[in-house]
């Protein structure tokens, strides 16, 4: 069993963010939301650990309050 990593864990985070924004460029809200949903599912598949995914959902929910 793994734990979710919540500390910075990859290089060039700003570059990733720029790539993410570029990927969304020109999309309307529904298309942007759909892209985000697909990205979440792709990354969840890559993680593949239900416990870690539950931790991620909980962490994301807390950030929104």
N, C-alpha and C positions, 0 to 999 in steps of 0.2 A: 504494500500500500504506500502511495506517495502522498505528499502534502503539496498544496498549491503554493507556488512561489510568488510572493507579493512584493519582493524587493526587485529593483532593476536587474534584469537578467539577460540583456542582449545589447550588443554594441549598435550604435547608430540609430537610436530610437527616433531621433528627429528625422532621419532619412526615411524610416518606415512610415512615419506620420505624413511626410510629404508625398510618398508613394500612395498612401491611402487616400489622401485628398485628391491627388491626380486621378486616381481610379474613379472617384465619385464625380469628377468634373463633367459638367454638362448633363448630369442625370437629374430628373425631377424627383420629388420626394418619394413617390411609390417605388421608382426604380432604385433609388439610393437605399431605401429600407430593404428592398429585396436583395440587393448586393450585400448589405450588412448581414442579413439572415443567412445567405449562402456562405459568407465568410465564417460566421460563427459555426455553422455545421461542418465546414471543411476543417477548421481548427479543432473542433470537438472530436472529429474522427481521428485527427492526428494525435491528440492527447490520449484518447481511447480508455481512460481510467474514470469510471463512473464516480468514484469518491472525489477525485480531483475536480471533475466537472461540477459536482454538487457544491464543493467549496467555492468554485469560481462563480456559480450562480448566487450563492449567498454573499460573497464579497461584492459582486456587482450590484446586488439589491441594496446593500448597506450604503454604497456610494451614492445612490440616488435619493437618499433621504436627507 
